[in-house]
């Protein structure tokens, strides 16, 4: 079952759209096929962990990354809708400090490939959202870092009508200029 792969403004960050078969009974699609993913994206990786979060409207999670044991993530939404953001935090990259935002929803069934070396976060724009993601390395709390969602240098255009609901670690996150980043 072929997938469509579209590079974003950050060429390593990819939008993955599965082929969906639907009729009056519902729908079916392969949410992940290792061989097809590698052939379509050129990315050969092993996923070691699956994560699932549920969040209410206005919850903003991120911008997260691990400074050691960096994680690649294949993310998708199974209920609701989010505005998903990825920031290039590789100092040697010509795109360092640039971001891309993509709407992921249960309706559009899009997935996003977030390579290691990028910070990632999302804002829930529907009443509820369930967010699933595969990671290429395990979670290590000691290596987890956050960049401030509202860093004025990044100028991320979050679709907000009021202040987001943040975890304590995200509320106290550093701006990119003060954060540990990848070389």
C-alpha positions in Angstrom: 0.0 0.0 0.0 1.9 3.1 -1.2 2.3 6.1 1.0 2.8 9.7 -0.1 5.9 11.5 1.3 6.1 15.3 1.2 9.2 17.2 2.4 8.4 20.3 4.5 10.3 23.6 4.5 12.8 21.6 6.7 13.7 18.9 4.1 14.5 16.2 6.7 11.0 16.6 8.3 8.5 14.6 6.2 4.8 14.5 6.0 3.6 10.9 5.5 0.2 10.3 4.1 -1.0 6.7 4.0 -3.3 5.3 1.4 -6.7 5.0 3.1 -9.4 2.6 2.0 -12.9 3.7 3.0 -16.5 2.8 2.4 -19.8 3.1 4.3 -18.4 0.7 7.0 -15.5 2.9 7.9 -11.8 2.8 6.8 -8.6 0.8 6.8 -5.0 1.8 6.4 -1.5 0.6 7.4 -0.3 3.2 9.9 3.3 1.8 9.7 5.1 -0.6 7.4 8.8 -0.8 8.0 9.7 -1.8 4.4 7.4 0.8 2.8 8.5 3.6 5.2 12.2 2.9 4.3 11.6 2.8 0.6 9.4 5.9 0.5 11.5 8.1 2.8 15.0 6.8 2.6 15.0 6.6 6.4 16.1 3.2 7.7 15.6 3.1 11.4 14.3 0.8 14.2 11.5 2.1 16.4 12.0 0.9 20.0 9.1 2.6 21.9 5.5 3.6 21.2 3.9 6.5 23.2 0.3 7.6 23.5 -0.9 10.9 25.1 -4.4 12.3 25.5 -4.7 16.1 26.0 -7.4 18.7 26.2 -7.9 21.8 24.1 -5.2 24.4 24.7 -2.6 21.9 26.0 0.8 22.6 24.5 3.5 20.0 24.9 7.0 20.9 24.0 9.3 21.8 22.5 11.0 18.6 23.6 14.2 16.7 22.6 16.9 14.6 24.2 20.4 16.0 24.1 21.9 12.5 24.5 20.1 9.5 23.0 18.3 11.8 20.5 15.0 10.4 19.3 13.6 10.3 15.9 9.8 10.3 16.1 7.0 9.2 13.8 3.9 11.1 15.1 0.2 11.0 14.4 -3.2 11.8 15.8 -5.9 9.2 16.3 -8.6 11.5 17.8 -9.0 15.2 17.4 -6.5 17.7 15.9 -3.2 19.3 16.8 -0.8 21.9 15.4 2.5 20.1 15.4 5.8 22.0 15.4 9.3 20.9 14.6 12.4 23.1 15.2 15.9 22.4 13.7 18.3 22.7 16.7 21.5 21.4 14.9 23.9 24.3 15.1 25.7 23.2 11.9 22.5 23.1 9.9 21.7 26.0 7.5 18.2 25.7 8.9 19.2 26.1 12.6 16.5 27.8 14.5 13.9 27.5 11.7 10.6 25.8 12.3 7.8 24.1 10.5 4.2 23.7 11.6 1.8 21.0 10.3 -1.8 20.2 11.2 -2.2 16.5 12.1 -5.7 15.1 12.8 -7.7 11.9 13.0 -9.5 13.1 9.8 -6.4 13.8 7.6 -4.5 10.8 9.0 -1.2 12.5 8.3 1.9 11.5 10.1 5.1 13.5 10.6 8.7 12.2 10.6 10.7 14.2 13.1 14.4 13.2 12.8 16.9 13.2 15.7 18.4 16.7 16.1 15.1 18.5 16.1 12.9 19.8 18.9 9.2 18.8 18.8 6.0 20.0 20.3 2.3 20.3 19.6 -0.8 22.3 20.6 -4.2 20.7 20.9 -6.7 22.7 18.8 -9.7 20.3 19.2 -11.7 19.6 22.4 -9.5 16.5 22.9 -6.6 14.9 21.0 -5.0 11.5 21.3 -1.4 11.6 20.0 0.6 8.5 19.2 4.3 8.3 18.3 7.0 5.8 17.7 10.6 6.7 18.8 14.0 5.5 17.7 15.5 5.6 21.2 14.2 5.2 24.7 13.2 8.1 26.9 15.9 9.2 29.3 14.7 11.8 31.8 18.2 12.9 32.6 18.8 13.9 28.9 15.4 15.4 28.2 15.4 19.1 27.4 12.8 21.7 26.4 12.9 24.9 24.5 10.4 27.7 25.3 7.3 27.4 23.1 7.2 31.2 22.9 10.9 32.0 22.3 10.8 35.4 20.6 13.8 34.4 18.4 11.8 31.5 16.9 8.6 33.4 16.2 6.5 30.3 16.1 2.9 31.1 14.9 0.9 29.0 17.2 -2.9 29.1 16.5 -3.7 30.4 20.0 -6.6 32.5 21.3 -5.4 32.4 24.9 -2.4 31.3 26.9 -1.7 27.6 26.5 -1.9 25.0 29.3 1.7 23.9 30.0 3.5 21.4 32.1 5.9 22.9 34.7 9.0 21.8 32.7 7.7 23.5 29.6 6.7 26.7 31.5 10.4 26.9 32.7 12.0 25.9 29.4 15.0 27.9 28.1 15.1 29.9 24.9 17.1 28.5 22.0 20.0 30.9 22.6 20.5 29.5 26.1 19.6 25.8 25.4 21.9 22.9 24.9 21.7 22.0 21.2 23.3 19.6 18.7 26.5 20.6 16.9 
